[in-house]
Amino acid sequence: MVFSFDTIAVIFLGALAGILIGIIPGLTVNMGIALLLPLTYFFQGVSGILLLLGVYSGAVYGGSITAILISTPGTSASAATVLDGYPMAKRGEAGRALGLSTMGSLFGGIFSTIALIVIAPMLATVATGFSAPEYFALAIFGISIITSVSSQYIIKGLIGGGIGLAIATIGLDPMTSGMRFTFDSIYLMGGISFIPVLVGLFAFSQGLLSTEEHFREGGIMQKPVAKITRILPSWVDFKRCLPTWVRSSVIGTGIGTIPGVGGDISSWIAYNEAKRWSKHPEEFGKGSPEGVSAPEAGANAVSSGCMVPLMTLGIPGDGATAIIMGAFLVQGLALEPQLFTEHPVEVNTIFIGLMMANIFMGLLGFMGMKLFVKVMDVPLKLLVPVILLLCAVGAYTVNHSMIDVFVMMGAGLVAYILIKLDFSMSPIVIGIILGPLTETNLRRSLMMSQGDVSIFFTRPVCATFIVIAVLTLFLPIVSPMWKNWRQKTLKKKQDAQSNQPGV
């Protein structure tokens, strides 16, 4: 069924459409799948499902292309890729960065598909044991990585995370539906849209910085030199990044099995762990190969991981799989454990089709790399206005609201000022993403325990996540202080020995 011409063509076109959707800032993965969902009504069998899976895989990868080339993440899951992908492109290694991101995406997608096939019931069983306290602890762990992605400006990173968490509180209270910080605005009742803020923080601010550079240099705008000497990563890069791909794929697959978490968190956690285990952590934020590989492998591994709870328990892993769930229902496939025994042919077809979707995503990525990098050949005096225009279009297409455009411009202006003050945008994004998840599950947990905070320490999984979060949060702060104290102590001992008679 999978290797018929029609099915292969459907998967291929789905992956291609997904990459194009991912490249365009403002067109999210969920939006792309939702736009193509009506097409599944015209397909026989599971071809419509395979089309959406191809879009899913391609869109998650496609966001990294603009993230690397023009510092504009096409999807929120690609925001972490900007940190090292764009610096590599600026120093003339755009091809190397694209090759590493493509290979990382391909590795993560195939790894998670194999995990889905082999251990789907086991992973689903683990995920069902998660309740509000575990979700809260996982969200706290995600927030704790702010200190790791803030480079040497840890205090400013914490401030940025606080700004993100504050933005996340705007709108209706998730538990009581009471209005918070809305200032009697109907628009703010729904909260501040994430996509316009994301586009403003990373893309519009970059356009303002480039415009400033244009006037500072007297009208001569410098741009990265985009040269592709090879398509595939070198053997040296492959050996260096292979452990990162494996680690990030495991993280992405595991997080994907937890409903409601998604690739946004996975990419940041994968990036943080890559930095923690790297032999060259000082290179992160300046163009590290592991810094490009980790978030892409982690984010793409989520796509198959999210299918675990969907296919075994009927619980969508994220927004994208919630939409894909509709395609299953259209085909009359009940999403429950009996699906594997009652429809084995369809299940195996989906498994193989998902593997093909990831392979096509990788092939299209490598084949189109030289075409993608042509973006860098466009003069900046033409490219910057196009970027600013795409920012406005991308922000408008989310809700077809001009207010979103103004929010995007405001976020971009604030980001421009903060970047000039050496703030990182990543903590703000992390705060916005994880704020609702943290608050909702904290309050649910306290309702479960009737206000007893010991619930977070008496549950093994929850306690483990909190301990790791505390270590992750404070180690980057305490470690330099400890090193300075050790150096001062050692220096005092050496001075004391040198002052002794006869020395």
SULCOR-V645950 format. One record per backbone hydrogen bond with DSSP energy under -1.0 kcal/mol. NH is the residue of the N-H (numbers start at 1). CO is the residue of the C=O. Records with the same first field share a line. If there is no record, write none. Layout:
NH=CO ; CO
This chain:
8=4
9=5
10=6
11=7
12=8
13=9
14=10
15=11
16=12
17=13
18=14
19=15
20=16
21=17
22=18
23=19
24=20
27=24
28=26
32=28
33=29
34=30
35=31
36=32
37=33
39=36
40=37
41=38
42=39
43=40
47=44
50=46
51=47
52=48
53=49
54=50
55=51
56=52
57=53
58=54
59=55
60=56
61=57
62=58
63=59
64=61
65=62
67=63
68=64
69=65
70=66
72=66
74=63
78=75
79=76
85=81
86=82
88=84
89=85
90=86
91=87
92=89
93=88
97=93
98=94
99=95
100=96
101=97
102=98
103=99
104=100
105=101
106=102
107=103
108=104
109=105
110=106
111=107
112=108
113=109
114=110
115=111
116=112
117=113
118=114
119=115
123=119
124=120
125=121
126=122
127=123
128=124
129=126
130=127
135=131
136=132
137=133
138=134
139=135
140=136
141=137
142=138
143=139
144=140
146=143
147=144
149=145
153=150
154=152
157=153
158=154
159=155
160=156
161=157
162=158
163=159
164=160
165=161
166=162
167=163
168=164
169=166
170=167
171=180
172=189
173=178
177=173
180=171
185=182
190=187
191=188
197=193
198=194
199=195
200=196
201=197
202=198
203=199
204=199
205=200
207=203
208=204
209=205
210=206
211=207
212=208
213=209
214=210
215=211
216=212
217=213
218=215
219=214
238=234
239=235
240=236
241=237
242=238
245=241
246=242
247=243
248=244
249=245
250=246
251=247
252=248
253=249
254=250
255=251
256=252
257=253
258=255
260=317
261=258
266=262
267=263
268=264
269=265
270=266
271=267
272=268
273=269
274=270
275=271
276=272
277=273
278=274
283=280
284=281
286=283
292=288
293=289
294=290
297=293
298=294
299=295
300=296
301=297
305=301
306=302
308=305
311=307
312=308
313=309
315=309
322=318
323=319
324=320
325=321
326=323
328=324
329=325
330=326
331=327
332=329
333=328
336=334
339=336
340=337
342=338
343=339
347=343
348=344
349=345
350=346
351=347
352=348
353=349
354=350
355=351
356=352
357=353
358=354
359=355
360=356
361=357
362=358
363=359
364=360
365=361
366=362
367=363
368=364
372=368
373=369
375=372
376=373
377=374
378=375
382=379
383=379
384=380
386=382
387=383
388=384
389=385
390=386
391=387
392=388
393=389
394=390
395=391
396=392
397=393
400=396
406=402
407=403
408=404
409=405
410=406
411=407
412=408
413=409
414=410
415=411
416=412
417=413
418=414
419=415
420=416
422=419
423=418
429=425
430=426
431=427
432=428
433=429
434=430
435=431
438=434
439=435
440=436
441=437
442=438
443=439
444=440
445=441
446=442
447=443
448=444
449=445
451=446
455=452
456=453
457=454
458=454
463=459
464=460
465=461
466=462
467=463
468=464
469=465
470=466
471=467
472=468
473=469
474=470
475=471
478=474
479=475
482=478
483=479
484=480
485=481
486=482
487=483
488=484
489=485
490=486
491=487
492=488
493=489
494=490
495=491
496=492
497=493
498=494
499=495
503=500
